[in-house]
């Protein structure tokens, strides 16, 4: 009986110490997308991209007529204000498409204290022609570096003011971002 009890305690201990897989949804990560959600965004430099959320932290990116997927990593602590998910793009992890073999991507929420603070952020990151944002605070920046390494870079942010989506952002391009469900 004592051996069975000790075995039971050991099993509980080991199960309790096991780390969850990277694609396990957590209650603390501040995501933008939910399973089955797609965002299509257009920008001046690179055209159109569609980001689709799969199960957990899986995201698919469709541009120039083809799709590539990956599983993002949850942030354990805030990075530049975000407690979202990311993928740092180790190595060439994709079959080449449109000069791209890897991705460096992020998704999360960014909270600001005022519309003025939000606008400083938008202006800082919107002057390169790679970003599109809507009145509701949905912000997508995407581009490609087809030089050495061929990298797709995508950031999907939900911009908030004191924890709430804004109603209007000057210079927004509501017609350049579409959100829909794929299932």
SVG drawing of the C-alpha trace seen along z (x, -y; Angstrom):
<svg xmlns="http://www.w3.org/2000/svg" viewBox="-18 -63 40 65">
<polyline fill="none" stroke="black" stroke-width="0.4" points="0.0,0.0 2.8,-2.4 4.5,-1.7 1.3,-2.4 0.9,-5.7 4.5,-6.8 4.0,-5.9 0.8,-7.9 2.6,-10.9 5.5,-10.6 3.2,-10.5 1.3,-13.6 4.6,-15.4 5.9,-14.6 2.6,-15.6 2.6,-18.8 6.1,-19.7 5.5,-19.0 5.6,-22.1 2.7,-22.7 3.4,-22.5 4.1,-25.9 0.8,-25.8 -1.2,-25.4 -3.5,-28.4 -2.9,-30.2 -5.1,-32.5 -2.5,-35.2 -1.5,-35.8 -3.2,-38.8 -4.0,-37.6 -5.7,-39.4 -7.0,-36.4 -9.2,-33.4 -9.3,-30.0 -10.9,-30.3 -10.4,-34.1 -8.7,-35.6 -7.5,-39.1 -6.7,-40.4 -4.6,-43.5 -3.3,-45.6 -0.4,-48.0 1.3,-50.3 4.6,-48.4 3.7,-44.7 0.0,-44.4 -2.2,-41.9 -1.6,-39.3 -4.1,-37.1 -3.4,-35.8 -5.5,-32.9 -5.6,-31.6 -5.6,-27.8 -5.7,-25.7 -3.8,-27.2 -1.0,-29.4 -0.9,-28.1 -1.0,-30.9 -1.0,-30.7 0.2,-33.5 -1.1,-33.8 0.6,-36.2 1.4,-36.1 -0.8,-33.1 0.6,-30.6 0.3,-29.9 2.9,-29.1 2.1,-28.1 3.9,-28.0 3.2,-27.6 3.9,-30.8 5.4,-30.9 3.6,-32.5 5.4,-35.3 6.1,-34.6 6.6,-38.3 5.9,-41.6 8.2,-42.6 7.8,-46.2 4.4,-46.3 3.0,-43.1 2.2,-39.8 1.2,-38.2 2.8,-35.5 5.7,-35.5 7.9,-33.5 11.6,-34.6 12.2,-32.8 15.1,-30.4 16.7,-29.1 15.0,-28.6 11.9,-26.8 9.7,-27.1 10.0,-25.8 10.9,-28.9 8.0,-31.0 8.3,-34.4 11.9,-34.6 10.8,-33.8 12.1,-30.9 11.4,-32.1 9.1,-34.3 9.6,-36.7 6.1,-37.4 4.3,-38.8 0.7,-39.1 -0.7,-40.8 -2.3,-43.8 -0.7,-47.2 -2.4,-49.4 -2.0,-53.2 -3.1,-55.8 -4.5,-58.2 -5.3,-58.7 -2.3,-61.0 0.0,-58.2 -1.5,-55.7 -1.0,-58.2 2.7,-58.6 3.1,-54.8 1.1,-54.7 3.1,-57.6 6.4,-56.0 5.6,-52.7 3.4,-53.9 5.8,-56.0 7.3,-53.0 4.3,-52.1 4.1,-48.6 1.3,-49.3 -2.5,-49.5 -4.8,-50.2 -8.5,-50.6 -10.6,-52.8 -11.1,-49.9 -7.4,-49.7 -6.6,-46.7 -3.0,-47.3 -1.2,-45.1 2.3,-45.7 3.9,-43.3 6.8,-43.2 9.4,-41.0 13.1,-41.0 14.1,-38.8 17.8,-39.3 19.9,-36.7 17.5,-34.5 14.3,-35.7 12.2,-36.8 8.5,-37.5 7.8,-40.0 4.3,-40.4 3.0,-42.2 -0.7,-42.0 -1.7,-44.3 -4.9,-45.3 -4.3,-48.8 -6.2,-49.8 -6.7,-53.0 -7.0,-52.3 -7.9,-48.7 -10.6,-49.4 -10.6,-49.6 -10.7,-53.1 -13.7,-54.3 -11.8,-56.3 -8.1,-56.8 -7.1,-59.7 -5.7,-58.4 -7.3,-54.9 -7.8,-52.8 -10.9,-50.7 -11.2,-49.6 -7.7,-48.0 -8.4,-45.6 -11.1,-42.9 -11.8,-40.4 -13.8,-37.2 -14.3,-33.7 -13.1,-30.7 -15.2,-28.1"/>
</svg>
